[in-house]
Amino acid sequence: MAATGSEKQGAKAFYVTTPIYYVNDAPHLGHAYTTVAGDVLTRWHRQRGEKVWYLTGTDEHGQKIMRTAEANDVTPQAWCDKLVEEAWKPLWEHLNIANDDFIRTTQKRHTDRVQEFVQDLYDKDEIYKGGYEGPYCVGCEEFKLPGDLVEAEDGTKLCPVHKRPVEILKEENYFFKLSAYGPRLLEFYEANPGFIQPESARNEVVNFVKQGLDDLSISRSTFDWGIPVPWDEKHVIYVWIDALLNYATAVGYNENPAKFEETFPADVHLIGKDILRFHAVIWPAMLMAQGLPVPGRVAANGWLMVGGEKMSKSNLTGIKPQDLTSHFGVDAYRWYFLRAIAFGQDGSFSWEDFTARYTSELANDYGNLASRVAAMVGKYFGGELPASAADGDAEKAVQDGLAKAVATADLKIGEELDFQAGILAIFDFVKQVNGYITEQEPWKVAKDESEEGRARLATILYTAAESLRAVAVLLNPIMPETSQALWDSLGAEASLGALAAQPVQDAATWGRLPAGATVTKGAVLFPRLEEPKKD
């Protein structure tokens, strides 16, 4: 889906990436969690009026993909094509992901540039030939340190992520002189304490680098599904070197200098914590070796857990996002995981928790507020938004609450990637508006048909409708479909223009919704849930 929105020409784009995902199987909730977070972040910055670039894609090389394709009796390329076109791209469209680009590591725009990057490092004497023997997890596509492994009851050494036995590899490889970059990396971490988030992830990386880095094998020679090493085609480039470079190749590295300069490096790499070292150690070292700028931030989200286990296809806890969207709706899905789980921490999913939060916060607090306000404007003013009379202390308290909510949400979502705190700030304001209506009792005020009574009723309902105008703006990056429905219900499109063009940071500017706007009671934003089918 192509992104739209106003842009500041000439400025560097706010560049956000997800990991590129392995196409050994269809996407599950864990993949969607990171991608929705990136979408909310980039929509937020777009709605600030900034130039934005949001990249996602698929990682299609490596031994794991090759074996999966063989098991399905197809070529690796055919397997990748099928999964990308039938599973990955349709899901992002279904979840309303507004990515600007979708890169596949089998595309020529990527493979050619990867060869050039690696050739440059080889020419600079940053790469040498050697041999490797040690444990390797095909699931992670990662050479493991002996200390990273866990031991099964029978003594077998297992990958700590996949809980499967590692393979002992012995092969000829080319190595990148990663060990030489330890001091530079530590100096960089010290000078840029916000580079790795959360703090626990930063501490893990710093301690890892302080122990001393080994040189990194950057090629494989026992299979051929990968990008050939340009000076030795008996080898293919290690899949992680290949994969990390997508962040550069997708935005014009060695191909479109203008695009590259206005986009690279990424401001935020959103990743799962299991691939932290690749992004916080190997990737910046590669860029340093090439004389390129390093990313602004590597933000590691936690794992989604089901029954105490990380959600993945390999341990059979993978749940399709469509299982949830068919029941709760796409917007509620986008909202739930960022609301329920603090980004950067592990979090558990359950149908029961989702149902409870949907009913309490979305249906009762937010959806019911929108319905009540529209119904009362329709009943008491014929659907025409009345002009507010003099604001009293109660109205000023609502306005102050909105200003606080906007400031907090903009800081937490736009800067700190604390989606949960930002969403809570918005919904605290929704609760405040509900409380305001309960206290002011407009249904009782409506019985006073005097001029003063009508003026007071107009003020109450204008305050409530104007509050909803701001809520629609603030929730648009998170729940775009229901926000648009609310925007239309308030008659805001005709008077204020497109919802996506409303700056989130200015949402607290009071009085923007004009008197006379046509307010209609549309469909219920969050319908009552039916009993889910949990086969």
Order of alpha helices (4+ residues) and beta strands (2+ residues): beta-alpha-beta-alpha-alpha-alpha-beta-alpha-beta-beta-beta-beta-beta-alpha-beta-alpha-beta-beta-beta-beta-alpha-alpha-alpha-beta-alpha-beta-beta-beta-alpha-alpha-beta-alpha-alpha-alpha-alpha-alpha-alpha-alpha-alpha
